[in-house]
Amino acid sequence: MTTVPGAAAKPQYSRRRFLSAALIGLAPKTDKPIQGGFADTMMPLGHRLRDRVLGVTFQETVRVPLVIVGAGIAGLSAAWHLDKRGFRDFVLLEMDRQAGGNSKWGENEVSAYPWAAHYLPVPSKEVKLVYELMEELGVYHDGHWEERHLCHSPQERLYLHGRWQEGLEPEIAATKADRAQYKRFHERMREFEQSGEWVIPMDNGKRKRRELDQLSMADWMRRNGYDSPYLHWLVDYSCRDD
Ligand SMILES: Cc1cc2nc3c(=O)[nH]c(=O)nc-3n(C[C@H](O)[C@H](O)[C@H](O)COP(=O)(O)OP(=O)(O)OC[C@H]3O[C@@H](n4cnc5c(N)ncnc54)[C@H](O)[C@@H]3O)c2cc1C
């Protein structure tokens, strides 16, 4: 059986690392590897930018009052927001050839299709800017969502230890202690949800919890006694996912 590496003190799993750990488990069961690759090929360039080893000589310096780095949905939304409110003195930089980041899309002879993000979690009423954007995009109008654009109940599967399982909460090899932590965690999240404290943007929350901005989700979990590596993976994945 494959164990998830680093299950001791500080669990940190990328989706890719988690899946590779799972793929190792597949090897003895079948010699047919999963075909395919990754649609996002920008990581090496991103790392070169981060490490300042691009090997490019800059020839011009341009000064602008505001620079938005990255034309993923966050950068695009920021640009949309500024533009709509009349502030246009900014540039939006994107290192990829196509804008969109994790919500970028492809197209074939049948239709357009998403490379990653594909469903819209219907936001709570407090998230006014999302409603404004969706209205503009024609996804929400007259108090109704355009069903065609919504994925009613996304079904997801996880490939772990050489097997597929339904749902994203790791079940295969999860111990009783892991499951107890899943339960306690979900109950805690429900309490937060019902309290109205956790909304996005956080300024609209019933109580400002600035202290939460000072620590990572993983640290919050550790402080609150959540040390299950599977739960950490799930929350890490969920923070990245939606
Ligand atoms: C497989 C997958 C499926 C998902 N499915 C869903 C879903 O169904 N529904 C949902 O709501 N969410 C989903 N998500 C999550 C959602 O896609 C992301 O949360 C969201 O797209 C993140 O947007 P972002 O703008 O913050 O970052 P990103 O999308 O990562 O965008 C960052 C952009 O910045 C660019 N960039 C980075 N560094 C630089 C630099 N130095 N200079 C210039 N450009 C730079 C990158 O090229 C990229 O385009 C999914 C994510 C993944 C990975």
The ligand as a Gaussian input file, in Angstrom:
#p B3LYP/6-31G(d) Opt

LIG

0 1
 C       -8.403000      21.812000     -12.176000
 C       -9.123000      22.972000     -11.515000
 C      -10.513000      23.013000     -11.557000
 C      -11.186000      24.066000     -10.963000
 N      -12.550000      24.117000     -11.045000
 C      -13.229000      25.164000     -10.532000
 C      -14.628000      25.280000     -10.718000
 O      -15.251000      24.444000     -11.370000
 N      -15.265000      26.338000     -10.165000
 C      -14.580000      27.295000      -9.456000
 O      -15.211000      28.235000      -8.978000
 N      -13.244000      27.229000      -9.307000
 C      -12.565000      26.196000      -9.841000
 N      -11.199000      26.134000      -9.729000
 C      -10.528000      27.192000      -9.026000
 C      -10.401000      28.418000      -9.904000
 O      -10.055000      28.032000     -11.206000
 C       -9.332000      29.299000      -9.324000
 O       -9.590000      29.579000      -7.967000
 C       -9.271000      30.616000     -10.048000
 O       -9.329000      30.448000     -11.440000
 C       -8.014000      31.317000      -9.613000
 O       -7.963000      32.535000     -10.257000
 P       -6.766000      33.516000     -10.012000
 O       -6.949000      34.673000     -10.952000
 O       -6.660000      33.819000      -8.571000
 O       -5.434000      32.708000     -10.356000
 P       -4.978000      31.984000     -11.712000
 O       -6.122000      31.440000     -12.464000
 O       -3.888000      31.078000     -11.304000
 O       -4.381000      33.172000     -12.566000
 C       -3.124000      33.707000     -12.344000
 C       -2.636000      34.271000     -13.659000
 O       -1.479000      35.021000     -13.423000
 C       -0.525000      34.725000     -14.402000
 N        0.760000      35.068000     -13.801000
 C        1.316000      34.516000     -12.696000
 N        2.481000      35.109000     -12.417000
 C        2.652000      36.082000     -13.336000
 C        3.668000      37.035000     -13.572000
 N        4.726000      37.146000     -12.760000
 N        3.532000      37.863000     -14.615000
 C        2.450000      37.782000     -15.433000
 N        1.453000      36.894000     -15.275000
 C        1.560000      36.059000     -14.229000
 C       -0.731000      33.272000     -14.715000
 O       -0.236000      32.914000     -15.976000
 C       -2.265000      33.179000     -14.662000
 O       -2.882000      33.458000     -15.897000
 C      -10.474000      25.098000     -10.320000
 C       -9.068000      25.067000     -10.304000
 C       -8.404000      24.018000     -10.895000
 C       -6.890000      24.000000     -10.875000

